[in-house]
Amino acid sequence: MTTLIEQIQLNLVKDDLWKYLIDGLETTIIVTVCALLIGFVLGLLLAIIRLYYKGAQYKTTAGRFIHKILHSLAGFYITLIRGTPTTIQLLMMFNVFLISIDNLRLVAILTFGMNSSAYMAEVFRGGMQSVDKGEIEAARSLSLTYPQTMRHVIFPQGFRNALPALGNETITLFKETSICGFIGLMDLTRASNIIISKTFSALIPYATAALIYLVIVLCIEKIFFNIERRVTHA
């Protein structure tokens, strides 16, 4: 029976196989960060559309009708994305909607960005709906318009309330990128599979990949914990 040191030597050191994990980790981080930015911006927009419909006062019937359509489309989009597996979404984007794009990273970024946006939208919506109604009424009594109330009262407090859920969504997004290998993109998980195909030994590659995931998740938790603490005491 080979020793642990020999296993590490075989699966990581020999032929510089560890470089596969480094390259895969780079892809995982790039996809996660870019998708997170897309999910944050698009999710916030979707949340505002869904909330604004209930609280705004429309000057024209046409304005109310247009926003009602946007509200319905946003709700349908969120339901569709949250109700279907991420793997199916990734495969459909790769094989159907973005079939003409050769950049696999871009395909993954757009897919995970859209997926995350649906969850982010509900996180933001929940956070902003938890704002005390008395504060909203006080802002409106000071002659603030609904957009001004949203900007100065609802969003700041809603963002603070949503921080724990945002942290969880970030961690979930990071771990979900492990399915990038389904479209041939070499992320961290696929990198470990490539090493296994060369050494025919699964323990060390998978254990190393799992350890890397764990360390980064702990770092994300620490980052959001510090943000929550600063925002709470601000």
ChimeraX attribute file (.defattr): number of C-alpha atoms within 10 A of each C-alpha:
attribute: neighborCount
match mode: 1-to-1
recipient: residues
	/A:1	4
	/A:2	6
	/A:3	8
	/A:4	10
	/A:5	9
	/A:6	12
	/A:7	18
	/A:8	16
	/A:9	15
	/A:10	19
	/A:11	25
	/A:12	21
	/A:13	13
	/A:14	12
	/A:15	10
	/A:16	11
	/A:17	21
	/A:18	19
	/A:19	14
	/A:20	20
	/A:21	25
	/A:22	14
	/A:23	14
	/A:24	21
	/A:25	20
	/A:26	15
	/A:27	19
	/A:28	26
	/A:29	16
	/A:30	14
	/A:31	25
	/A:32	24
	/A:33	16
	/A:34	18
	/A:35	26
	/A:36	25
	/A:37	15
	/A:38	21
	/A:39	28
	/A:40	23
	/A:41	14
	/A:42	19
	/A:43	28
	/A:44	22
	/A:45	17
	/A:46	26
	/A:47	25
	/A:48	19
	/A:49	21
	/A:50	22
	/A:51	18
	/A:52	17
	/A:53	17
	/A:54	10
	/A:55	11
	/A:56	12
	/A:57	12
	/A:58	12
	/A:59	8
	/A:60	8
	/A:61	9
	/A:62	10
	/A:63	11
	/A:64	15
	/A:65	12
	/A:66	10
	/A:67	17
	/A:68	17
	/A:69	12
	/A:70	16
	/A:71	21
	/A:72	14
	/A:73	15
	/A:74	20
	/A:75	17
	/A:76	12
	/A:77	17
	/A:78	23
	/A:79	13
	/A:80	13
	/A:81	17
	/A:82	15
	/A:83	9
	/A:84	11
	/A:85	11
	/A:86	18
	/A:87	17
	/A:88	11
	/A:89	17
	/A:90	24
	/A:91	19
	/A:92	14
	/A:93	18
	/A:94	20
	/A:95	13
	/A:96	10
	/A:97	12
	/A:98	18
	/A:99	12
	/A:100	9
	/A:101	13
	/A:102	10
	/A:103	10
	/A:104	15
	/A:105	21
	/A:106	15
	/A:107	23
	/A:108	28
	/A:109	25
	/A:110	19
	/A:111	25
	/A:112	27
	/A:113	26
	/A:114	23
	/A:115	27
	/A:116	27
	/A:117	30
	/A:118	25
	/A:119	21
	/A:120	29
	/A:121	26
	/A:122	19
	/A:123	24
	/A:124	28
	/A:125	23
	/A:126	18
	/A:127	24
	/A:128	24
	/A:129	16
	/A:130	14
	/A:131	19
	/A:132	13
	/A:133	11
	/A:134	9
	/A:135	13
	/A:136	17
	/A:137	13
	/A:138	13
	/A:139	19
	/A:140	14
	/A:141	10
	/A:142	9
	/A:143	11
	/A:144	15
	/A:145	14
	/A:146	18
	/A:147	14
	/A:148	13
	/A:149	19
	/A:150	21
	/A:151	12
	/A:152	14
	/A:153	19
	/A:154	23
	/A:155	20
	/A:156	15
	/A:157	19
	/A:158	21
	/A:159	20
	/A:160	18
	/A:161	22
	/A:162	20
	/A:163	19
	/A:164	17
	/A:165	18
	/A:166	20
	/A:167	20
	/A:168	15
	/A:169	19
	/A:170	23
	/A:171	19
	/A:172	14
	/A:173	21
	/A:174	22
	/A:175	17
	/A:176	15
	/A:177	23
	/A:178	18
	/A:179	19
	/A:180	26
	/A:181	16
	/A:182	14
	/A:183	17
	/A:184	11
	/A:185	21
	/A:186	26
	/A:187	27
	/A:188	31
	/A:189	24
	/A:190	22
	/A:191	25
	/A:192	27
	/A:193	22
	/A:194	17
	/A:195	23
	/A:196	18
	/A:197	11
	/A:198	11
	/A:199	16
	/A:200	12
	/A:201	15
	/A:202	15
	/A:203	13
	/A:204	19
	/A:205	26
	/A:206	19
	/A:207	12
	/A:208	18
	/A:209	19
	/A:210	14
	/A:211	12
	/A:212	15
	/A:213	20
	/A:214	13
	/A:215	11
	/A:216	15
	/A:217	19
	/A:218	12
	/A:219	13
	/A:220	17
	/A:221	17
	/A:222	13
	/A:223	12
	/A:224	18
	/A:225	15
	/A:226	12
	/A:227	15
	/A:228	18
	/A:229	10
	/A:230	10
	/A:231	15
	/A:232	10
	/A:233	6
	/A:234	6
